[in-house]
Every structure is written in C-alpha cells, then in structure tokens.
C-alpha cells in the first residue's frame, strides 16, 4: 500500500488507476471502517483510503485534541484489507493557509447533530469536498452510523454536480449491539457495559413505529428519558425521514430512521436504526 | 461547434478531449469575451465556453430579468472564434432543485461589489464550482474587468484544492476607454458619451499613486466626487492590493489596483486599473 501526504504526490499516484473508490476516515480504524474498505473493492479498480482528523469539524469544546490517533496500526489494517493507496495529509498539507472558503450546508445541517455541534457539517462538507477535488473518485463510501453526515454529503455531491456516487456502509456492531466507534475508547468498563442501551432504545422506538405507533414526539421523549434515567445525557432522539432527515409528514408513507446522540461519561455516542417505509398518518 | 445543455451530455462530450480550457460567460458576448476565447486556444486542446445567466448571483433588485440574452448571435461568434464546445444549460439543467448548498466566501466577498450586491459572490462561487465539477477543466479564464470575481474564484479554487489554473484576461475597451460590458447596452446615447469618464477617473487615481500620492482615502473621495458631479451615483472607488483586495498596509510595497463601481442612468458599471508595485508608506 502506497502512502502519500502531499496533494501533488497523491494526484500523481492516481493517474491511470481506473475507477477510484474513496473511503475517507479519521483513522483509529475498527471493523466498521474495514468493512467499508472491503465493500469498496467491489465498486472500482483502486481503493483509496484517507486518514485525516479534520480540525474544521470539531467545535471548541469537542474532542479534537484527545481524538485517538493510531496511525501505524491503521496502516497495518488497511494494508491487510487490500487497500491500494492511503492519503494521509498533515494539517499543513490540507490547510496550508487558514480555510476561508467553506461549503455552507442548509438548515438541516443545523438540526440533530448540527444543533449540538455548531459548524460540524460545514467542516465535514468542506474537507470532504477538498478530498473529492484532490482524489477525483468515481465512488465514495461513508458509514451509516454517521447517518446525517452521509445525507449531507450525498446532497452536497448532488447539488454541487460532482460526478461521484455516494454509498453508505452498514453500521458494524459489537455482539451486544453497541455500534463500533472510535469514541467507544472514552468509555470506562462500567460505561461500556451500559453503552448498548443506546441501540436497544432505538430498537424499541423502531419496534413501536413498526407496530403502528405514530406519536413520534412521545416515543422520542420516552426514549431520551429511559437513557437519562440510566446516567446518559441525551442530546436528541428523533424519528425522521431517511431521505432528507426532515420530520415525517402526517398521512404520508416514508422510509424512516430513528437517530440519537447521547453522552455517557466523557463519550458522546451516536447511533441510528432504519425503519422500512411506513405510513405516518 | 457542439452545443450541449444537459450535464450528462456535456460530460460525455468531454471524454478524451485532452487539456480542457473553460471560459464561463453569461452570454451577450462582446470583444472582451472573444479575446478570452482566443487566448484560451493557447492554453489547451479543447476550448469550452459556457453561457448561463446565473440567477443565484443576482440580487432581488438586480437586472436578472432584463440582462441581455442573445444566444444565436453568441453561438455565431463562438463558432467563428474557433470554440470547440459550448455548454448552455437551462436553469432546470443546472438547478434541477433549489440550490441549498453554497460556497461561502470570506469577508472580502462582502466588501466592494459584495457590499453593494449582497450574496453576489456566493452565487458566483457556487455556480462556478458547479461548472468546474461538470466540466473538470485544467484551465479556466475570466476577464479582469470583474476583478474581484477573478480574485474570489482564484482563491476559492486554491482553497478548495481544485486542480485548475485560473487565468485572467485583460479588459477590452472601446476606443474612448469604456470597458466593454453587456451592461453598456443599458446606456442612453448621452450616457454612453459620459461613460468613459469612469476609466478616465481611475487613470487619474492611478497616475496620482504612481506619482507618489499615498492619501488613498482622499483620492478615492475625490474620484467618487468627480463622477457624482457628472450625474453618476458611485458605490465605491477603492485603492486595494491586487493579490487579495485588502487595503494597502502603510509602509509596505504592493501591486495595487484601483476599482470602482458607479451607476449611470439604469446601468451599474464597474471598472479597474492595475498599478505596478509601489511603496505605500
């Protein structure tokens, strides 16, 4: 696996590489990332991973400084997964000067995670646009655990007329249901034992909706309350439309998704569960 | 010359075209545009012009509706100038849904023309980014008459890590000095006779600066006053640094530019004159 940090070298290495499949990451790779790499192989000729902890998408109180960085182990995993190329720029490579031009996403990016992480999706969209411009892939894969991110990037790509297919990879979970995440490393062992509740609660909401329950606001309140009674501090639990993360319209059938973000100890965990199309009366 | 309006057709027509040189326009072409097309020829293998009157860069009180549209004559001129391909999308092609993702430019885009045309450069940057993504050129040419636009697009391109060289074409002028512009068509014959004063006044400021004058604020006021005394309504006259359009720093040597926007009758005209590097004490 060839590793590049400079933009010019990365570009040079991508000539005559056929159909390029990009998998951007912030490193500290786990089985969820590796599943994306494996899936990527089937979508093109060259699998290109990136590792970059993007300061632009972290708020002043976010965990940029302590975000786990495990570069050598990441490289080993990527090589073992058959990844062809790794782009791992430094901040000086990607932001040689303060970033003054940004992608400005619409209102939906200021809801849900965007409400609790102001500027987050602006930072995500901007760095991903730069990565797209540098690597010019035909396909890019992102995990569904970051569901809102996937939607923002899919819409940005379409609205900016980028010739890139955006694909989502299924969330990979531990045996007890906890979605794999680099931020799970912040959990104490007691918190780790409690953490699967997030997924269980989302499954409960999903089951209630599938059973015909349509008082989404009550379901959301009850789910948040159950988490908070067990020591979580919940930012949101929300039933939304899969396509655009807007609130479901009454009396329309939509494919839905239940999303949540909640803090347990010093970790802020997010997760979601998709629900097939249901009427929402 | 092949003409395309759909994005998919345009993309298909651009495969195996070698080095692509893009010249975006809003149509109603004059000798300034044609000079860009001729220059484009020397920078690559395929010269691609675009014609699109971009609603996104017009304010509610701007001249979107009356902006001159002369498509057939434009096509004849482009073909005669040896342009290979024309991309002329409709609004439905380029904005099949309301544009919700934008390029957000920095503070400088809210000064000068940006102060008097709020959102203008956001609209320009967004549409040009889309045109770049659709056509993926190696080089793009823009006229220097829209000096601030050229700077914004150059900076956006660099900051978004787009592999595109942005080149500026010299302003083409009528014999009496008036910069060619589609908006000159709004002038009555009396106004047309008055219009060259804009360039004369900019030349006066330039001459004063080259002669050592450094009270830029006074020069700007006097220039605006001279215009206004002759029936103009001046938005600004400004001496700025060429590189970033910031105000010159005292006691530093900069390449400067004098820019102005002023309204004469129902036309809002802009122009500028570059000044070679001078100390600014």
Interface residues (C-beta under 8 A of the other chain):
Chain A: X7 X11 X94 X97 X99 X100 X101 X102 X103 X104 X105 X106 X122 X125 X129 X130 X133 X134 X136 X155 X156 X159 X160 X161 X162 X163
Chain B: X7 X11 X94 X97 X99 X100 X101 X102 X103 X104 X105 X106 X122 X125 X129 X130 X133 X134 X136 X155 X156 X159 X160 X161 X162 X163
